Amino acid sequence: MGADKTEGAGSSLLAEARLPEQRIVDGKLFPLVLTPSSPSESAIDACELLHTCRAFLEQKLKEHGALLLHGFPLRNGSDLYSAVESLGWQTMSYIGSAPRTHVVGSVYTANDADPDKFINFHHEMSQIADVSTWASKVLFFCETPPLERGQTPFVMSHKVTQGVWMQCPDFVQKLEDLGLLYLKVQPLEKDLRYISLQGWPTVLGTSDRKEADERAKEIFNSKVEWLPGGDMKMVTGPAKATRNFGREHNAWCNTITIFYTSTSHKMGISLENPYDVVFGDGSPLLADAVETSQKILEENSVDIPWKQGDLMILDNFSVLHGRRAYKPPRKILVTLCK
């Protein structure tokens, strides 16, 4: 009864808004845009409102996959931290190779990659072998909107699975049968030529080779080969290409459009060619099918220009996200929740 009352309070305290970039996905607005029914005067007021509406927001996130909270007087990382505390969601640490800067508490910059770099679509922390340790929610907050572009595009994941299956059924069946192997050279020190080539001591939290080998296997299900100069070659998988998280349809839970280069069968993997992804039996992916996957991702994406104070909440098991290139300045913050 208490939860029902809270959800009722949410429906009266928050109003739906419409944006031209919204889509209708499976009969639901994507994302659902919510604003305070009455203006909030301060971040404290906003946090009290979020606390009151937390059950309502949780339910709407399950229904829609993505929420955009617009018009709340939130200004910076401290306000975001307080907002997440008000929602009562348990935060968690990031594991992976994205370059990020700590701001306060559980709040980090979303990605410090160069502004001219497009970050392709992915589920947060999907490279982690144990799905139970993934973030279930990803919260993005706009402290400083970009001068141009810089959206955080997002896609309903099962629509990608359906689209690729319809256009490339044999490819998807082979993905289901064999899974994927991700090939990557993780350097000893950060390689500035690539977005996610942090040094392996940073990614794995240790400079000890034996311990790094064990952590790579435990965290990523990776086999490690040590290269001259102290660099690490990682072969991760076989990993599933789609996954079901208790929803009606399978999510497109892979990063083939990020990793695919087709170089490993021609010249191997090295710091000059540090990425590739292949089928689980080692055979190469089909370039046309990877291109089709990227096309379907883009066709289904939602790109909403950031406004200062916007808070976007994504169901990480249902929605992929990325980052468009942008003209600085831009400061988008992130918090991950279990």
Secondary structure, 3 states (H helix, E strand, C coil): CHHHHHHHHHHHHEEEECCCCCEEECCEEECEEEEECCCCCCHHHHHHHHHHCHHHHHHHHHHHCEEEECCCCCCCHHHHHHHHHHHCCCECCCCCCCCCCEEECCEEECCCCCCCCCEEEECCCCCCCCHHHCCCEEEEEEEECCCEECCCCEEEHHHHHHHHHHHCHHHHHHHHHHCEEEEEEECCCCCCCCCCCCCHHHHHCCCCHHHHHHHHHHHHCEEEEECHHHCEEEEEEEECCEECCCCCCCEECCCHHHHCCCCHHHHCCECCECEEEEECCCCECCHHHHHHHHHHHHHCCECCCCCCCCEEEEECCCEEEEECCEECCCEEEEEEEC
